[in-house]
């Protein structure tokens, strides 16, 4: 599994779901919403399982999203479990 691609697709689905909620209803919107939500749920479950099984986190969650302490001290894949700084708690 590619966690980076997974998160990118999740974010795209969220935008589509929000867009559906902000525009007047049209024929087929409920079906589209159901498809988007089901796919989003599948992606969230897959990414959660991947990370719990020791897989790497998405690239989008590395780097700028980590504090300098974590970048210097720990591998980015598990910094949230190891660091005690306020940003990572």
Backbone bond lengths (Angstrom), bond angles and torsions (degrees), N, CA, C in turn:
res aa  C-N    CA-C-N  psi(-1)  N-CA   C-N-CA  omega(-1)  CA-C   N-CA-C  phi
1 X - - - 1.449 - - 1.521 109.55 -
2 X 1.301 116.28 143.74 1.460 121.81 176.57 1.528 107.94 -102.91
3 X 1.344 117.84 102.23 1.458 119.69 -177.26 1.520 113.67 -62.88
4 X 1.319 117.18 -30.17 1.463 120.92 179.67 1.530 110.61 -68.44
5 X 1.320 116.27 -44.42 1.471 120.37 177.29 1.527 110.68 -66.02
6 X 1.331 116.77 -38.00 1.456 121.52 178.02 1.525 110.50 -58.79
7 X 1.331 116.74 -50.48 1.462 120.43 -178.43 1.527 110.92 -64.51
8 X 1.314 117.51 -38.18 1.469 120.61 178.34 1.527 110.25 -61.47
9 X 1.324 116.77 -43.45 1.467 119.61 178.52 1.529 110.82 -66.74
10 X 1.342 117.33 -39.04 1.467 120.19 176.61 1.530 110.57 -57.04
11 X 1.320 115.59 -47.41 1.464 120.18 -178.33 1.522 111.78 -63.26
12 X 1.334 116.73 -38.49 1.465 120.14 177.48 1.525 111.40 -65.39
13 X 1.330 116.77 -41.01 1.460 120.40 178.34 1.525 111.19 -64.59
14 X 1.322 117.14 -39.98 1.462 120.24 177.51 1.526 110.03 -59.24
15 X 1.328 117.48 -43.34 1.468 120.34 178.53 1.521 111.25 -61.64
16 X 1.334 116.67 -41.95 1.463 120.14 178.97 1.526 111.41 -64.25
17 X 1.328 116.87 -42.75 1.461 121.02 179.55 1.526 110.77 -63.47
18 X 1.317 116.99 -43.48 1.467 120.83 178.27 1.520 110.44 -63.32
19 X 1.306 116.33 -42.93 1.470 120.87 179.48 1.526 110.46 -60.50
20 X 1.322 117.75 -42.23 1.465 120.53 178.01 1.526 111.06 -61.45
21 X 1.319 116.28 -37.14 1.457 120.02 -179.29 1.513 113.78 -73.73
22 X 1.315 117.74 -21.29 1.472 121.75 -176.45 1.522 113.48 -95.80
23 X 1.308 117.52 -8.83 1.462 120.39 -178.32 1.523 109.74 -110.65
24 X 1.333 116.79 154.98 1.469 119.46 177.66 1.530 110.56 -58.23
25 X 1.317 115.78 143.49 1.469 120.66 -178.45 1.518 111.27 -63.52
26 X 1.308 114.18 141.32 1.460 121.51 176.04 1.522 107.25 -130.93
27 X 1.305 115.30 165.76 1.465 120.05 178.81 1.521 109.77 -57.72
28 X 1.295 115.71 131.05 1.460 120.47 177.17 1.512 115.04 92.30
29 X 1.336 117.58 -6.90 1.472 120.11 -178.86 1.527 112.49 -61.41
30 X 1.337 116.56 -41.21 1.463 119.48 -178.85 1.524 110.79 -63.84
31 X 1.319 116.73 -40.41 1.462 120.76 179.38 1.527 110.54 -66.64
32 X 1.321 116.41 -41.46 1.465 120.28 178.20 1.523 110.34 -64.36
33 X 1.322 116.57 -43.42 1.462 120.86 178.52 1.516 110.86 -60.35
34 X 1.295 117.49 -43.11 1.468 121.50 178.75 1.522 110.82 -62.61
35 X 1.327 117.90 -42.12 1.478 121.19 178.54 1.519 110.85 -64.50
36 X 1.337 116.37 -46.43 1.471 120.38 179.68 1.522 111.28 -61.45
37 X 1.317 116.19 -44.54 1.469 120.32 -178.46 1.527 111.15 -65.48
38 X 1.317 117.00 -41.22 1.466 120.33 179.30 1.533 110.56 -64.44
39 X 1.318 116.11 -42.94 1.473 119.43 178.45 1.519 110.67 -65.00
40 X 1.329 117.06 -42.53 1.467 120.82 178.48 1.522 110.43 -60.40
41 X 1.317 117.57 -44.22 1.466 120.94 178.38 1.532 110.95 -60.41
42 X 1.327 117.30 -42.64 1.466 120.91 178.13 1.532 111.08 -60.95
43 X 1.326 116.03 -43.66 1.465 120.24 -179.18 1.523 111.90 -65.82
44 X 1.337 116.69 -41.95 1.467 120.38 179.07 1.519 110.13 -62.41
45 X 1.326 117.20 -45.79 1.462 120.66 178.66 1.525 111.38 -61.21
46 X 1.330 116.93 -43.70 1.461 120.69 -178.64 1.528 111.58 -64.05
47 X 1.334 117.05 -43.59 1.460 120.12 179.98 1.527 110.93 -67.08
48 X 1.321 116.26 -40.65 1.462 120.26 177.76 1.527 110.73 -60.34
49 X 1.308 116.83 -47.28 1.468 120.91 179.43 1.530 110.52 -62.78
50 X 1.315 116.61 -42.94 1.463 122.30 179.65 1.529 110.86 -56.96
51 X 1.326 116.48 -48.70 1.466 120.84 -177.62 1.527 110.52 -69.42
52 X 1.340 117.59 -42.55 1.468 120.39 178.74 1.521 112.02 -61.32
53 X 1.337 116.70 -30.56 1.461 121.13 179.32 1.526 113.15 -85.47
54 X 1.328 116.23 9.73 1.461 120.04 175.98 1.511 115.63 95.45
55 X 1.325 117.54 6.53 1.458 120.29 178.50 1.523 111.44 -71.61
56 X 1.300 115.20 162.80 1.465 120.17 -179.16 1.523 110.91 -73.36
57 X 1.325 115.28 156.51 1.454 120.34 176.95 1.533 108.92 -83.68
58 X 1.335 117.43 161.35 1.462 119.65 178.08 1.537 111.61 -60.42
59 X 1.326 115.76 148.48 1.471 120.33 179.16 1.527 111.45 -57.60
60 X 1.341 116.87 -32.93 1.454 120.38 -178.06 1.527 111.54 -62.76
61 X 1.323 118.13 -21.97 1.462 122.25 -179.37 1.519 112.62 -91.40
62 X 1.320 116.33 -3.92 1.464 120.76 -179.53 1.522 109.59 -99.18
63 X 1.306 116.33 171.85 1.459 120.95 172.67 1.498 113.63 73.44
64 X 1.311 116.97 -111.43 1.461 121.21 -173.30 1.521 112.42 -61.93
65 X 1.314 117.34 -24.54 1.459 120.28 -179.47 1.528 112.31 -77.83
66 X 1.324 117.63 -9.62 1.461 121.00 179.48 1.512 110.27 -103.43
67 X 1.308 115.94 148.61 1.461 119.37 177.04 1.524 109.42 -73.27
68 X 1.313 117.33 161.38 1.462 122.41 -178.74 1.523 111.02 -59.87
69 X 1.313 116.80 -36.18 1.473 121.02 179.22 1.534 109.97 -57.75
70 X 1.322 116.51 -47.57 1.462 120.26 -177.31 1.519 111.88 -68.74
71 X 1.321 116.49 -40.87 1.457 119.91 179.45 1.523 111.04 -58.47
72 X 1.325 115.90 -42.70 1.455 120.07 -177.18 1.517 113.24 -76.51
73 X 1.307 116.80 -25.82 1.455 119.43 -169.00 1.520 115.09 -105.08
74 X 1.325 117.80 -32.70 1.451 120.20 -171.93 1.522 112.31 -130.33
75 X 1.318 114.30 159.39 1.451 121.72 170.43 1.527 107.28 -65.53
76 X 1.302 117.77 133.88 1.472 121.78 -174.39 1.527 113.26 -61.39
77 X 1.328 119.09 -22.66 1.458 119.70 -175.34 1.517 113.16 -69.68
78 X 1.324 118.96 -25.57 1.456 120.28 -176.54 1.523 113.53 -132.18
79 X 1.312 117.59 21.09 1.466 120.79 -177.89 1.522 111.80 -60.01
80 X 1.336 116.34 -35.71 1.463 118.21 -177.55 1.529 112.01 -64.23
81 X 1.313 118.32 -23.61 1.460 121.68 -179.69 1.522 112.09 -88.74
82 X 1.330 117.06 -19.66 1.453 120.68 -172.60 1.520 114.33 -106.30
83 X 1.306 117.10 -29.43 1.457 120.69 -172.58 1.525 111.16 -85.95
84 X 1.315 115.97 143.58 1.465 120.41 178.73 1.529 112.07 -108.68
85 X 1.316 117.61 6.29 1.465 119.08 -178.80 1.539 109.31 -69.41
86 X 1.333 118.01 157.07 1.467 121.42 -176.56 1.521 114.32 -59.14
87 X 1.317 117.61 -33.51 1.455 119.86 -177.85 1.530 111.97 -67.47
88 X 1.324 116.19 -31.95 1.466 119.99 -175.99 1.522 113.48 -93.73
89 X 1.294 117.95 -11.69 1.474 119.56 -179.38 1.490 111.30 -67.95
